[in-house]
């Protein structure tokens, strides 16, 4: 239970950092790339 909660917390933090900081994880970059593709298609 604690492990799952900790993971959730970390993901939330990384999401906040993505908004306000230059730190980007490989997953964040991939996510942004996919979103850009979808927005471009529309």
Gaussian input, Z-matrix of N, CA and C with variables (Angstrom, degrees):
# hf/3-21g

backbone

0 1
 N
 C     1     B1
 C     2     B2     1     A1
 N     3     B3     2     A2     1     D1
 C     4     B4     3     A3     2     D2
 C     5     B5     4     A4     3     D3
 N     6     B6     5     A5     4     D4
 C     7     B7     6     A6     5     D5
 C     8     B8     7     A7     6     D6
 N     9     B9     8     A8     7     D7
 C    10    B10     9     A9     8     D8
 C    11    B11    10    A10     9     D9
 N    12    B12    11    A11    10    D10
 C    13    B13    12    A12    11    D11
 C    14    B14    13    A13    12    D12
 N    15    B15    14    A14    13    D13
 C    16    B16    15    A15    14    D14
 C    17    B17    16    A16    15    D15
 N    18    B18    17    A17    16    D16
 C    19    B19    18    A18    17    D17
 C    20    B20    19    A19    18    D18
 N    21    B21    20    A20    19    D19
 C    22    B22    21    A21    20    D20
 C    23    B23    22    A22    21    D21
 N    24    B24    23    A23    22    D22
 C    25    B25    24    A24    23    D23
 C    26    B26    25    A25    24    D24
 N    27    B27    26    A26    25    D25
 C    28    B28    27    A27    26    D26
 C    29    B29    28    A28    27    D27
 N    30    B30    29    A29    28    D28
 C    31    B31    30    A30    29    D29
 C    32    B32    31    A31    30    D30
 N    33    B33    32    A32    31    D31
 C    34    B34    33    A33    32    D32
 C    35    B35    34    A34    33    D33
 N    36    B36    35    A35    34    D34
 C    37    B37    36    A36    35    D35
 C    38    B38    37    A37    36    D36
 N    39    B39    38    A38    37    D37
 C    40    B40    39    A39    38    D38
 C    41    B41    40    A40    39    D39
 N    42    B42    41    A41    40    D40
 C    43    B43    42    A42    41    D41
 C    44    B44    43    A43    42    D42
 N    45    B45    44    A44    43    D43
 C    46    B46    45    A45    44    D44
 C    47    B47    46    A46    45    D45
 N    48    B48    47    A47    46    D46
 C    49    B49    48    A48    47    D47
 C    50    B50    49    A49    48    D48
 N    51    B51    50    A50    49    D49
 C    52    B52    51    A51    50    D50
 C    53    B53    52    A52    51    D51
 N    54    B54    53    A53    52    D52
 C    55    B55    54    A54    53    D53
 C    56    B56    55    A55    54    D54
 N    57    B57    56    A56    55    D55
 C    58    B58    57    A57    56    D56
 C    59    B59    58    A58    57    D57
 N    60    B60    59    A59    58    D58
 C    61    B61    60    A60    59    D59
 C    62    B62    61    A61    60    D60
 N    63    B63    62    A62    61    D61
 C    64    B64    63    A63    62    D62
 C    65    B65    64    A64    63    D63
 N    66    B66    65    A65    64    D64
 C    67    B67    66    A66    65    D65
 C    68    B68    67    A67    66    D66
 N    69    B69    68    A68    67    D67
 C    70    B70    69    A69    68    D68
 C    71    B71    70    A70    69    D69
 N    72    B72    71    A71    70    D70
 C    73    B73    72    A72    71    D71
 C    74    B74    73    A73    72    D72
 N    75    B75    74    A74    73    D73
 C    76    B76    75    A75    74    D74
 C    77    B77    76    A76    75    D75
 N    78    B78    77    A77    76    D76
 C    79    B79    78    A78    77    D77
 C    80    B80    79    A79    78    D78
 N    81    B81    80    A80    79    D79
 C    82    B82    81    A81    80    D80
 C    83    B83    82    A82    81    D81
 N    84    B84    83    A83    82    D82
 C    85    B85    84    A84    83    D83
 C    86    B86    85    A85    84    D84
 N    87    B87    86    A86    85    D85
 C    88    B88    87    A87    86    D86
 C    89    B89    88    A88    87    D87
 N    90    B90    89    A89    88    D88
 C    91    B91    90    A90    89    D89
 C    92    B92    91    A91    90    D90
 N    93    B93    92    A92    91    D91
 C    94    B94    93    A93    92    D92
 C    95    B95    94    A94    93    D93
 N    96    B96    95    A95    94    D94
 C    97    B97    96    A96    95    D95
 C    98    B98    97    A97    96    D96
 N    99    B99    98    A98    97    D97
 C   100   B100    99    A99    98    D98
 C   101   B101   100   A100    99    D99
 N   102   B102   101   A101   100   D100
 C   103   B103   102   A102   101   D101
 C   104   B104   103   A103   102   D102
 N   105   B105   104   A104   103   D103
 C   106   B106   105   A105   104   D104
 C   107   B107   106   A106   105   D105
 N   108   B108   107   A107   106   D106
 C   109   B109   108   A108   107   D107
 C   110   B110   109   A109   108   D108
 N   111   B111   110   A110   109   D109
 C   112   B112   111   A111   110   D110
 C   113   B113   112   A112   111   D111
 N   114   B114   113   A113   112   D112
 C   115   B115   114   A114   113   D113
 C   116   B116   115   A115   114   D114
 N   117   B117   116   A116   115   D115
 C   118   B118   117   A117   116   D116
 C   119   B119   118   A118   117   D117
 N   120   B120   119   A119   118   D118
 C   121   B121   120   A120   119   D119
 C   122   B122   121   A121   120   D120
 N   123   B123   122   A122   121   D121
 C   124   B124   123   A123   122   D122
 C   125   B125   124   A124   123   D123

   B1=1.4751
   B2=1.5315
   B3=1.3281
   B4=1.4761
   B5=1.5279
   B6=1.3318
   B7=1.4617
   B8=1.5236
   B9=1.3290
   B10=1.4646
   B11=1.5280
   B12=1.3200
   B13=1.4699
   B14=1.5278
   B15=1.3245
   B16=1.4675
   B17=1.5152
   B18=1.3159
   B19=1.4599
   B20=1.5222
   B21=1.3128
   B22=1.4650
   B23=1.5286
   B24=1.3255
   B25=1.4584
   B26=1.5317
   B27=1.3241
   B28=1.4603
   B29=1.5241
   B30=1.3223
   B31=1.4704
   B32=1.5256
   B33=1.3251
   B34=1.4672
   B35=1.5330
   B36=1.3508
   B37=1.4646
   B38=1.5257
   B39=1.3267
   B40=1.4649
   B41=1.5268
   B42=1.3213
   B43=1.4608
   B44=1.5178
   B45=1.3367
   B46=1.4609
   B47=1.5234
   B48=1.3357
   B49=1.4653
   B50=1.5286
   B51=1.3133
   B52=1.4636
   B53=1.5225
   B54=1.3349
   B55=1.4635
   B56=1.5283
   B57=1.3445
   B58=1.4601
   B59=1.5041
   B60=1.3520
   B61=1.4630
   B62=1.5129
   B63=1.3202
   B64=1.4575
   B65=1.5239
   B66=1.3517
   B67=1.4688
   B68=1.5174
   B69=1.3355
   B70=1.4718
   B71=1.5295
   B72=1.3063
   B73=1.4606
   B74=1.5233
   B75=1.3203
   B76=1.4769
   B77=1.5200
   B78=1.3295
   B79=1.4653
   B80=1.5251
   B81=1.3304
   B82=1.4768
   B83=1.5240
   B84=1.3336
   B85=1.4708
   B86=1.5222
   B87=1.3446
   B88=1.4593
   B89=1.5217
   B90=1.3341
   B91=1.4626
   B92=1.5272
   B93=1.3262
   B94=1.4698
   B95=1.5308
   B96=1.3412
   B97=1.4611
   B98=1.5256
   B99=1.3333
   B100=1.4740
   B101=1.5255
   B102=1.3297
   B103=1.4725
   B104=1.5297
   B105=1.3158
   B106=1.4681
   B107=1.5282
   B108=1.3342
   B109=1.4621
   B110=1.5209
   B111=1.3308
   B112=1.4663
   B113=1.5312
   B114=1.3284
   B115=1.4608
   B116=1.5239
   B117=1.3222
   B118=1.4611
   B119=1.5273
   B120=1.3401
   B121=1.4710
   B122=1.5160
   B123=1.3341
   B124=1.4630
   B125=1.4928
   A1=110.06
   A2=115.62
   A3=118.47
   A4=110.41
   A5=115.82
   A6=119.74
   A7=110.17
   A8=116.29
   A9=119.78
   A10=110.22
   A11=116.39
   A12=119.36
   A13=110.00
   A14=116.12
   A15=119.76
   A16=110.67
   A17=116.84
   A18=119.78
   A19=110.14
   A20=115.63
   A21=119.73
   A22=109.80
   A23=115.48
   A24=120.51
   A25=110.03
   A26=116.15
   A27=119.43
   A28=110.25
   A29=117.13
   A30=119.03
   A31=109.89
   A32=116.66
   A33=119.57
   A34=109.70
   A35=115.83
   A36=119.50
   A37=110.01
   A38=116.17
   A39=118.98
   A40=109.14
   A41=117.43
   A42=120.50
   A43=110.36
   A44=116.42
   A45=119.63
   A46=109.65
   A47=116.28
   A48=119.28
   A49=110.06
   A50=116.19
   A51=119.44
   A52=109.46
   A53=116.05
   A54=119.46
   A55=111.30
   A56=115.94
   A57=117.78
   A58=114.82
   A59=119.24
   A60=118.75
   A61=112.36
   A62=117.09
   A63=122.49
   A64=112.38
   A65=117.76
   A66=120.17
   A67=110.27
   A68=116.47
   A69=120.89
   A70=108.87
   A71=116.38
   A72=119.98
   A73=108.18
   A74=117.23
   A75=119.81
   A76=111.42
   A77=117.55
   A78=120.48
   A79=109.93
   A80=116.37
   A81=119.46
   A82=110.07
   A83=116.41
   A84=119.58
   A85=109.55
   A86=115.96
   A87=119.47
   A88=109.72
   A89=116.05
   A90=120.25
   A91=110.39
   A92=116.16
   A93=119.57
   A94=109.93
   A95=116.29
   A96=120.29
   A97=109.82
   A98=116.58
   A99=120.67
   A100=109.74
   A101=116.36
   A102=119.89
   A103=109.43
   A104=116.83
   A105=120.24
   A106=109.48
   A107=116.86
   A108=120.16
   A109=110.02
   A110=116.20
   A111=119.37
   A112=109.90
   A113=116.81
   A114=119.12
   A115=109.48
   A116=116.71
   A117=120.35
   A118=110.76
   A119=116.40
   A120=119.44
   A121=110.04
   A122=115.80
   A123=119.08
   A124=107.28
   D1=-49.86
   D2=-178.46
   D3=-61.58
   D4=-39.54
   D5=179.99
   D6=-58.53
   D7=-50.14
   D8=-178.96
   D9=-58.27
   D10=-44.52
   D11=-178.32
   D12=-62.99
   D13=-41.75
   D14=179.82
   D15=-61.17
   D16=-43.06
   D17=179.56
   D18=-60.98
   D19=-45.84
   D20=-179.99
   D21=-57.40
   D22=-44.95
   D23=-178.57
   D24=-59.67
   D25=-45.20
   D26=-178.55
   D27=-61.17
   D28=-42.78
   D29=-178.70
   D30=-62.41
   D31=-40.15
   D32=179.56
   D33=-61.75
   D34=-43.92
   D35=-178.99
   D36=-61.66
   D37=-45.96
   D38=-177.08
   D39=-62.51
   D40=-35.50
   D41=178.42
   D42=-63.11
   D43=-42.39
   D44=-179.86
   D45=-65.18
   D46=-42.39
   D47=-178.83
   D48=-62.01
   D49=-38.29
   D50=-178.71
   D51=-57.85
   D52=-35.86
   D53=-179.18
   D54=-72.91
   D55=-43.89
   D56=-169.94
   D57=-108.52
   D58=-4.12
   D59=-174.32
   D60=-134.41
   D61=165.09
   D62=-177.90
   D63=-80.11
   D64=-9.72
   D65=-177.61
   D66=-71.45
   D67=120.97
   D68=177.61
   D69=-127.91
   D70=127.40
   D71=176.45
   D72=-85.01
   D73=158.72
   D74=179.13
   D75=-52.21
   D76=-38.05
   D77=179.92
   D78=-64.94
   D79=-41.15
   D80=179.79
   D81=-61.60
   D82=-43.78
   D83=-178.90
   D84=-63.60
   D85=-43.79
   D86=179.71
   D87=-61.11
   D88=-44.19
   D89=-179.76
   D90=-60.35
   D91=-46.01
   D92=-179.81
   D93=-61.52
   D94=-40.36
   D95=-179.33
   D96=-61.41
   D97=-45.63
   D98=-179.15
   D99=-63.37
   D100=-43.61
   D101=-179.19
   D102=-62.74
   D103=-42.53
   D104=-179.91
   D105=-60.45
   D106=-43.28
   D107=179.59
   D108=-59.92
   D109=-46.50
   D110=-176.89
   D111=-65.05
   D112=-41.17
   D113=179.99
   D114=-65.30
   D115=-38.62
   D116=-179.87
   D117=-64.65
   D118=-38.53
   D119=-179.41
   D120=-63.09
   D121=-40.37
   D122=179.61
   D123=-70.90

